[in-house]
Amino acid sequence: MLKNNKLAKYLRWGLLTLFVVLVSYAAYLHQVLGGTKAPSIHALCPFGGIESIYQVFTAGSFIAKIFAGTMTLFVITLVVAILFRRSFCGLICPFGAIQEFFGKIGQKLFKRRLVMPSTIDKPLRYLKYVVLVLTVFYAWKTAGLWMAPYDPWSAYAHLPAGLESVWSESPVGLIILVITVLGSLIYDRFFCKYLCPMGALYGIVGKISPFKVVRNENVCIDCGICTKGCPMNIDVQHSLKVTTAECMNCQTCVLNCPKPGALDHQISNKIIKPLPVIVLIMVVFFGSIFASQAAGIYALTPTPLKTGESLNYDEVKGYMSIKEAAASTKTELKEFYKKFEIPENVSVETKMKEISKAASGYNFDKIKESLAGTTDQAKPASVEPQNMVNLVGIKGSMTITDAAKTVNLDIKEFYKLFKLPENVPANTYMKDIRNVVSGYDYHEMLDSLK
């Protein structure tokens, strides 16, 4: 049994290391090759799924940088949480693994692990639930990854682009990353305990799981090794069963227990040893991914443009070179430079997000937003568009940009058709226009045009 426990320990650390390496390499490839050839860290993180749910059900589309594969990954991790609690956190999550690696370094340096005083620790544990609610609320409200500039995992994934680049795009995220790493040197799983919104969600979902750690008090010798070794500081030693939302099924307590039979994993009334548990979780996780790939629903990168298709200017990606962006929007290079206000001395091979390095003060995102919904391929509007445009698909939950795309209208013509002032942002929801334009009634306007 002890031999199997040792093997399970090596397997767990090996898997965590593998996930860190694979995701880090994917992040590097995204910076080098761009989003069409390598997925972004947002597409690879299941949290992008919950951020995009509202957009999927209301507009039938994903928020920027999120794809069908991200939603699939989100669903798979929910299934894992229902079956095995927060096992994704303890056995798969690469950001959690990085914290554990630095935790081990801290143990070697300081010869001990610090535990946050309970008067501080307990209130802080609820902070991750606040982060979860705020993140999801504003992601649904803005239909975008508004949290990205504050996300330490996103900051980590962009490190291959250089510290200067990360600092310019997400200084707060980089600061939180540094705090997390330094905090992990002295406190186990610092971010997981207090800030991770995904861990909060898995903890809530995992409460319905039949899976748990149980302690046989007749066999237990009360050595306290289980409690001392728990990275989430759960008092395993004095619990008959561990069902707290904080448990991430990392296996540490069971694997470190010196007394066979004192601690075990249990599903319903059946005891399962650590090694089979790890194998079973990997089978469920990767088996589901392979199945979704076979079914064609695990796309993590944009679908290539078909012959004759083009992008609107606001759909141009930062990883595209100027030349690629011009070709994607079917715009002549000279005209593209003019549209995006790019100085002539900037090379056509420069990535859109890196123009600011060659042209001080250049703001790609701001210029792209000002061009929302436009493209040189847009056709002139009909003299009487209201008599020819099918408005059935428009919903109040859509942004102005999404609504214009739904009815295949140029954004300027859409503004004209719906009598929208130019100062109304294109990312405003149709139902919220009244908050910007006093007295505007979206429903009355839509009815008058049908």
C-alpha positions as CSV (number, residue, x, y, z in Angstrom):
1,M,0.0,0.0,0.0
2,L,2.8,2.5,0.9
3,K,4.5,1.6,-2.4
4,N,1.3,2.5,-4.2
5,N,1.0,5.8,-2.3
6,K,4.5,6.7,-3.3
7,L,3.7,6.0,-6.9
8,A,0.5,8.1,-6.6
9,K,2.6,11.0,-5.2
10,Y,5.0,10.8,-8.2
11,L,2.1,10.6,-10.6
12,R,0.4,13.6,-9.2
13,W,3.6,15.8,-9.2
14,G,4.4,14.5,-12.7
15,L,0.9,15.4,-14.0
16,L,1.0,18.9,-12.4
17,T,4.5,19.5,-14.0
18,L,3.2,18.3,-17.3
19,F,0.2,20.6,-17.3
20,V,2.4,23.6,-16.3
21,V,4.9,22.8,-19.2
22,L,2.2,22.2,-21.8
23,V,0.1,25.4,-21.0
24,S,3.2,27.5,-20.7
25,Y,4.4,26.3,-24.1
26,A,0.9,27.0,-25.5
27,A,1.1,30.5,-24.1
28,Y,4.5,31.0,-25.7
29,L,3.3,29.7,-29.1
30,H,0.3,32.1,-28.9
31,Q,2.7,35.1,-28.5
32,V,4.9,33.9,-31.3
33,L,2.4,32.4,-33.8
34,G,-0.7,34.4,-33.0
35,G,-4.3,33.3,-32.1
36,T,-5.1,31.7,-35.4
37,K,-2.5,29.0,-34.9
38,A,-2.2,28.7,-31.1
39,P,-5.0,29.3,-28.6
40,S,-4.9,32.1,-26.1
41,I,-4.7,31.4,-22.3
42,H,-8.3,32.6,-22.1
43,A,-9.4,30.0,-24.6
44,L,-7.5,27.3,-22.5
45,C,-9.0,28.4,-19.2
46,P,-12.4,26.9,-18.3
47,F,-13.3,30.1,-16.5
48,G,-13.8,31.7,-20.0
49,G,-16.8,29.4,-20.3
50,I,-18.8,30.8,-17.4
51,E,-17.8,34.3,-18.5
52,S,-19.4,33.6,-21.9
53,I,-22.6,31.7,-20.9
54,Y,-24.8,34.8,-21.0
55,Q,-23.5,35.8,-24.4
56,V,-24.1,32.3,-25.7
57,F,-27.7,32.1,-24.6
58,T,-28.7,35.7,-25.5
59,A,-26.7,36.4,-28.7
60,G,-25.7,32.9,-29.8
61,S,-22.0,33.9,-29.9
62,F,-19.0,33.8,-27.6
63,I,-17.2,36.8,-26.1
64,A,-13.8,37.7,-27.5
65,K,-11.1,35.1,-27.3
66,I,-13.6,32.4,-26.1
67,F,-14.5,29.5,-28.4
68,A,-16.7,26.3,-28.4
69,G,-13.7,24.4,-26.9
70,T,-13.6,26.7,-23.9
71,M,-17.3,26.1,-23.2
72,T,-16.7,22.4,-23.6
73,L,-13.7,22.5,-21.2
74,F,-15.9,24.4,-18.7
75,V,-18.6,21.7,-18.8
76,I,-16.0,18.9,-18.5
77,T,-14.5,20.5,-15.4
78,L,-18.0,20.9,-13.9
79,V,-18.6,17.2,-14.4
80,V,-15.3,16.5,-12.7
81,A,-16.4,18.8,-9.8
82,I,-19.7,17.0,-9.5
83,L,-18.0,13.6,-9.4
84,F,-14.8,14.4,-7.5
85,R,-15.1,17.8,-5.9
86,R,-12.3,20.3,-6.6
87,S,-10.1,17.7,-8.3
88,F,-9.4,20.1,-11.1
89,C,-7.7,22.5,-8.6
90,G,-5.7,19.8,-6.9
91,L,-4.6,17.6,-9.8
92,I,-4.9,19.6,-13.0
93,C,-4.8,23.4,-12.6
94,P,-1.3,24.7,-13.8
95,F,-1.6,27.9,-11.8
96,G,-2.3,25.9,-8.6
97,A,0.7,23.7,-9.5
98,I,3.0,26.8,-9.8
99,Q,1.9,27.9,-6.3
100,E,2.7,24.4,-4.9
101,F,6.1,24.4,-6.6
102,F,6.9,27.8,-5.0
103,G,5.5,26.4,-1.7
104,K,8.1,23.6,-1.8
105,I,10.8,26.1,-2.5
106,G,9.6,28.1,0.5
107,Q,9.7,25.0,2.7
108,K,13.4,24.4,1.7
109,L,14.2,28.1,2.3
110,F,12.4,28.7,5.6
111,K,12.2,25.2,7.0
112,R,8.5,25.7,8.0
113,R,5.1,26.7,6.6
114,L,3.2,29.7,8.0
115,V,-0.5,29.5,8.7
116,M,-2.7,32.6,8.5
117,P,-4.3,33.5,11.8
118,S,-7.9,32.2,11.8
119,T,-9.3,35.7,12.5
120,I,-7.8,36.9,9.2
121,D,-8.0,33.6,7.3
122,K,-11.7,32.9,7.7
123,P,-13.0,36.2,6.4
124,L,-10.5,36.2,3.5
125,R,-11.8,32.7,2.4
126,Y,-15.0,34.4,1.3
127,L,-13.2,36.9,-0.9
128,K,-13.0,34.4,-3.8
129,Y,-16.8,34.2,-3.8
130,V,-17.0,38.0,-4.1
131,V,-14.5,37.8,-7.0
132,L,-16.6,35.1,-8.7
133,V,-19.8,37.2,-8.5
134,L,-18.1,40.4,-9.7
135,T,-16.2,38.7,-12.5
136,V,-19.2,36.9,-13.9
137,F,-21.6,39.9,-13.5
138,Y,-19.3,42.3,-15.3
139,A,-18.3,39.7,-18.0
140,W,-22.0,39.3,-18.7
141,K,-22.7,43.0,-18.6
142,T,-19.8,44.0,-20.8
143,A,-19.8,40.9,-23.0
144,G,-16.0,40.8,-22.7
145,L,-13.1,39.6,-20.7
146,W,-13.0,42.7,-18.5
147,M,-11.1,40.9,-15.8
148,A,-8.1,40.2,-18.1
149,P,-6.0,43.2,-17.0
150,Y,-6.4,42.1,-13.4
151,D,-5.9,38.4,-14.0
152,P,-2.5,37.0,-12.7
153,W,-2.8,33.9,-14.8
154,S,-3.3,36.0,-17.9
155,A,-0.2,38.1,-16.9
156,Y,1.8,34.9,-16.5
157,A,0.8,33.6,-19.9
158,H,1.9,36.9,-21.5
159,L,5.4,36.9,-20.0
160,P,6.9,35.5,-23.2
161,A,6.0,38.9,-24.7
162,G,8.3,40.6,-22.2
163,L,7.8,42.3,-18.8
164,E,7.4,45.7,-20.4
165,S,4.5,44.4,-22.6
166,V,2.8,42.7,-19.7
167,W,3.2,45.8,-17.5
168,S,1.7,48.0,-20.2
169,E,-1.3,45.7,-20.7
170,S,-2.1,44.4,-17.2
171,P,0.0,46.0,-14.5
172,V,-2.5,45.0,-11.8
173,G,-2.5,41.4,-13.0
174,L,1.3,41.4,-12.9
175,I,1.3,42.8,-9.4
176,I,-1.2,40.1,-8.2
177,L,1.0,37.4,-9.9
178,V,4.1,38.6,-8.0
179,I,2.1,38.7,-4.7
180,T,0.8,35.2,-5.4
181,V,4.2,33.8,-6.1
182,L,5.8,35.5,-3.1
183,G,2.8,34.6,-0.9
184,S,3.1,31.0,-1.9
185,L,6.6,30.9,-0.6
186,I,5.2,31.2,2.9
187,Y,1.5,30.4,2.7
188,D,0.3,27.3,0.8
189,R,-2.0,27.9,-2.3
190,F,-2.2,31.6,-1.5
191,F,-4.4,32.5,-4.6
192,C,-6.5,29.3,-4.4
193,K,-7.6,30.0,-0.9
194,Y,-8.5,33.7,-1.2
195,L,-8.9,34.9,-4.7
196,C,-9.6,32.2,-7.3
197,P,-13.1,32.6,-8.7
198,M,-13.0,29.2,-10.4
199,G,-12.0,27.4,-7.2
200,A,-15.0,29.1,-5.6
201,L,-17.3,27.8,-8.3
202,Y,-16.0,24.3,-8.1
203,G,-16.3,24.3,-4.3
204,I,-19.9,25.2,-4.6
205,V,-20.7,22.6,-7.3
206,G,-18.6,20.0,-5.4
207,K,-20.8,20.2,-2.4
208,I,-23.2,17.8,-4.2
209,S,-20.5,15.3,-4.9
210,P,-20.6,11.8,-3.2
211,F,-16.8,11.9,-3.1
212,K,-15.1,12.7,0.2
213,V,-12.1,11.9,2.5
214,V,-13.1,9.9,5.5
215,R,-11.2,9.3,8.8
216,N,-11.5,6.1,10.8
217,E,-11.0,7.3,14.4
218,N,-10.5,3.8,15.6
219,V,-7.4,3.4,13.4
220,C,-6.2,7.0,13.5
221,I,-3.2,7.6,15.8
222,D,-3.7,11.4,16.0
223,C,-0.3,12.2,14.7
224,G,-1.5,15.4,13.0
225,I,0.5,14.8,9.8
226,C,-2.7,15.1,7.7
227,T,-3.6,18.6,9.0
228,K,0.0,19.8,8.9
229,G,0.4,18.7,5.3
230,C,-2.9,20.1,3.9
231,P,-2.2,23.0,1.6
232,M,-5.7,24.4,2.2
233,N,-5.1,24.2,6.1
234,I,-8.2,21.9,6.7
235,D,-8.3,20.3,10.1
236,V,-8.4,16.8,8.8
237,Q,-7.2,15.3,12.0
238,H,-10.4,16.2,13.9
239,S,-12.9,15.5,11.1
240,L,-14.7,12.2,10.6
241,K,-15.3,13.2,6.9
242,V,-14.0,16.1,4.8
243,T,-16.8,17.8,2.9
244,T,-15.7,21.4,3.1
245,A,-15.7,23.4,-0.2
246,E,-12.1,24.2,0.5
247,C,-10.9,20.6,-0.1
248,M,-9.4,20.3,-3.6
249,N,-8.8,16.6,-3.5
250,C,-5.0,17.0,-3.8
251,Q,-4.5,13.6,-2.1
252,T,-1.9,15.0,0.2
253,C,-3.6,14.0,3.5
254,V,-4.3,10.4,2.4
255,L,-0.9,9.9,0.8
256,N,1.0,11.2,3.8
257,C,-0.9,9.3,6.4
258,P,1.4,6.8,8.1
259,K,-1.4,4.5,9.4
260,P,-3.1,2.4,6.7
261,G,-6.9,2.6,6.9
262,A,-6.9,5.8,9.0
263,L,-7.7,8.0,6.0
264,D,-9.4,7.0,2.7
265,H,-11.3,8.3,-0.2
266,Q,-15.0,7.3,-0.2
267,I,-17.7,7.4,-2.9
268,S,-21.0,6.7,-1.2
269,N,-19.9,3.7,0.9
270,K,-17.2,2.4,-1.3
271,I,-13.5,3.0,-0.4
272,I,-11.2,3.9,-3.3
273,K,-7.4,4.2,-3.0
274,P,-5.5,7.3,-4.2
275,L,-3.9,5.8,-7.3
276,P,-7.2,4.6,-8.8
277,V,-8.8,8.0,-7.9
278,I,-6.1,9.9,-9.8
279,V,-6.4,7.6,-12.8
280,L,-10.2,7.8,-12.8
281,I,-10.2,11.6,-12.8
282,M,-7.7,11.7,-15.7
283,V,-9.8,9.2,-17.7
284,V,-12.9,11.4,-17.2
285,F,-11.1,14.6,-17.9
286,F,-9.0,13.6,-21.0
287,G,-11.6,11.1,-22.2
288,S,-14.2,13.9,-22.4
289,I,-11.7,16.1,-24.2
290,F,-10.9,13.4,-26.8
291,A,-14.6,12.7,-27.3
292,S,-15.4,16.3,-27.8
293,Q,-12.5,16.6,-30.3
294,A,-13.9,13.6,-32.2
295,A,-17.3,15.3,-32.2
296,G,-15.8,18.5,-33.6
297,I,-16.8,20.7,-30.7
298,Y,-13.4,21.4,-29.1
299,A,-12.2,24.4,-31.2
300,L,-9.9,26.7,-29.3
301,T,-8.9,29.0,-32.2
302,P,-10.9,31.1,-34.7
303,T,-12.4,29.4,-37.7
304,P,-10.4,30.4,-40.8
305,L,-12.2,32.8,-43.1
306,K,-13.8,31.2,-46.1
307,T,-13.4,32.4,-49.6
308,G,-15.2,35.8,-50.0
309,E,-15.5,36.4,-46.3
310,S,-13.9,39.3,-44.5
311,L,-13.6,40.8,-41.0
312,N,-15.0,44.1,-39.8
313,Y,-12.4,46.5,-38.5
314,D,-13.4,45.9,-34.9
315,E,-12.7,42.2,-35.4
316,V,-9.1,42.7,-36.2
317,K,-6.9,40.9,-33.6
318,G,-3.8,42.2,-31.9
319,Y,-1.8,39.2,-32.8
320,M,-2.3,39.9,-36.6
321,S,0.4,41.7,-38.5
322,I,-0.7,44.9,-40.3
323,K,-0.4,43.0,-43.6
324,E,-2.6,40.1,-42.3
325,A,-5.2,42.5,-40.8
326,A,-5.5,44.4,-44.1
327,A,-5.9,41.1,-46.0
328,S,-8.5,39.9,-43.5
329,T,-10.6,43.0,-43.9
330,K,-10.0,43.1,-47.7
331,T,-8.6,46.6,-47.5
332,E,-5.6,47.9,-49.5
333,L,-2.6,48.4,-47.3
334,K,-2.5,52.2,-47.9
335,E,-6.1,52.6,-47.0
336,F,-5.7,50.3,-44.0
337,Y,-2.9,52.5,-42.7
338,K,-5.1,55.5,-43.1
339,K,-8.1,53.8,-41.4
340,F,-6.1,52.7,-38.4
341,E,-4.1,55.9,-38.3
342,I,-0.8,54.0,-38.5
343,P,2.3,56.0,-39.3
344,E,3.8,55.1,-42.6
345,N,7.2,54.2,-41.1
346,V,5.7,51.2,-39.2
347,S,6.6,47.9,-41.0
348,V,3.7,45.9,-42.5
349,E,5.0,42.9,-40.5
350,T,4.4,44.6,-37.2
351,K,1.7,43.0,-35.0
352,M,-1.3,45.3,-34.4
353,K,-0.8,45.2,-30.6
354,E,2.8,46.1,-31.0
355,I,2.4,49.2,-33.1
356,S,2.6,51.3,-30.0
357,K,6.3,50.2,-29.7
358,A,7.1,51.9,-33.0
359,A,4.6,54.8,-32.7
360,S,4.6,56.3,-29.2
361,G,1.0,57.0,-27.9
362,Y,-0.7,54.7,-30.4
363,N,-3.7,53.0,-28.9
364,F,-4.8,50.0,-31.1
365,D,-7.9,49.1,-28.9
366,K,-9.2,52.7,-28.9
367,I,-8.9,53.1,-32.7
368,K,-10.4,49.6,-33.2
369,E,-13.4,50.6,-31.0
370,S,-13.9,53.8,-33.0
371,L,-14.2,51.6,-36.2
372,A,-16.7,49.2,-34.6
373,G,-18.8,47.3,-37.1
374,T,-17.3,48.9,-40.2
375,T,-15.5,47.4,-43.2
376,D,-14.6,48.6,-46.7
377,Q,-16.7,45.7,-48.0
378,A,-19.9,47.1,-46.5
379,K,-22.5,47.8,-49.2
380,P,-24.3,51.1,-49.6
381,A,-27.5,51.3,-47.8
382,S,-30.8,51.0,-49.6
383,V,-32.9,54.1,-49.9
384,E,-35.6,52.4,-47.8
385,P,-33.7,49.9,-45.6
386,Q,-36.6,49.5,-43.1
387,N,-38.6,47.9,-45.9
388,M,-35.9,45.4,-46.8
389,V,-34.2,44.5,-43.6
390,N,-35.5,41.5,-41.6
391,L,-35.4,42.7,-37.9
392,V,-36.8,39.5,-36.4
393,G,-33.5,38.3,-34.9
394,I,-32.7,41.5,-32.9
395,K,-32.9,41.1,-29.1
396,G,-32.6,43.6,-26.2
397,S,-29.7,41.5,-24.8
398,M,-27.6,42.1,-27.9
399,T,-25.1,44.9,-28.2
400,I,-25.6,47.4,-31.0
401,T,-22.7,45.8,-32.9
402,D,-24.2,42.3,-32.6
403,A,-27.6,43.6,-33.6
404,A,-26.2,45.2,-36.7
405,K,-24.4,42.0,-37.6
406,T,-27.6,40.0,-37.1
407,V,-29.4,42.0,-39.7
408,N,-26.4,42.3,-42.0
409,L,-26.3,46.1,-41.8
410,D,-23.3,48.4,-41.7
411,I,-23.0,49.9,-38.2
412,K,-23.6,53.5,-39.5
413,E,-26.8,52.5,-41.3
414,F,-28.0,50.6,-38.3
415,Y,-27.5,53.8,-36.2
416,K,-29.4,55.7,-38.8
417,L,-32.2,53.1,-39.0
418,F,-32.7,53.0,-35.3
419,K,-32.2,56.8,-34.9
420,L,-29.3,56.4,-32.5
421,P,-27.1,59.4,-31.6
422,E,-23.4,58.9,-32.6
423,N,-22.4,59.3,-28.9
424,V,-24.0,56.0,-28.0
425,P,-21.2,53.3,-27.7
426,A,-21.5,50.4,-30.1
427,N,-21.1,47.9,-27.2
428,T,-24.2,49.2,-25.5
429,Y,-27.0,46.7,-25.1
430,M,-30.1,47.5,-27.1
431,K,-32.3,47.4,-24.0
432,D,-29.9,49.8,-22.2
433,I,-29.8,52.5,-24.9
434,R,-32.4,54.4,-22.8
435,N,-29.8,54.7,-20.1
436,V,-27.7,56.8,-22.5
437,V,-30.5,58.5,-24.5
438,S,-33.2,59.9,-22.3
439,G,-36.7,58.7,-23.5
440,Y,-35.4,56.2,-26.1
441,D,-37.6,53.1,-26.2
442,Y,-36.0,50.2,-28.0
443,H,-39.2,48.2,-28.2
444,E,-41.2,51.0,-29.7
445,M,-38.5,51.8,-32.2
446,L,-38.3,48.1,-33.3
447,D,-42.1,47.8,-33.6
448,S,-42.2,51.0,-35.8
449,L,-39.7,49.5,-38.2
450,K,-41.4,46.1,-38.6
